[in-house]
Amino acid sequence: MDNNNQNDDPPFDVISIYRAVGEHELNSLIRTRKFTFWDRSAEVKYFGLDFEETVQFAHKAYYDYVAVIEVRVSKDALNRIGDFTCVDTFLFRHGTVEIQPENLDEFNDSIMEIKHKDWR
């Protein structure tokens, strides 16, 4: 699942971040190639900075995750709009990043690629 930018060699630094998603969110990503909020006033998007830690979270969580998504995003944009306060330092030793609803459009615009990762 690739986003609309097909440039293999971007002129800026790109970072990979990871998110465990349920079936509804996965279907939305496939359909729109964007992250969305279902209730813009109450939700944030959390991403792990390490694939294996995100997989461990998906296996331990009390939610029916169906996929782990890799998101390649502009590092500059992520540093500008993301909150890197780690939500679970025991599990996410490499850290997490949080995207607030008011920053979601800019986040989506900074995405270079979205991939479904094999995780099971």
HELIX and SHEET records of a PDB file:
HELIX    1   1 GLU A   23  THR A   32  1                                  10    
HELIX    2   2 PHE A   51  LYS A   60  1                                  10    
HELIX    3   3 LYS A   75  ILE A   81  1                                   7    
HELIX    4   4 PRO A  101  ASN A  103  5                                   3    
HELIX    5   5 LEU A  104  SER A  110  1                                   7    
SHEET    1   A 3 VAL A  14  VAL A  21  0                                        
SHEET    2   A 3 ALA A  67  SER A  74 -1                                        
SHEET    3   A 3 ILE A 111  LYS A 117 -1                                        
SHEET    1   B 2 LYS A  45  GLY A  48  0                                        
SHEET    2   B 2 THR A  96  ILE A  99 -1                                        
END                                                                             
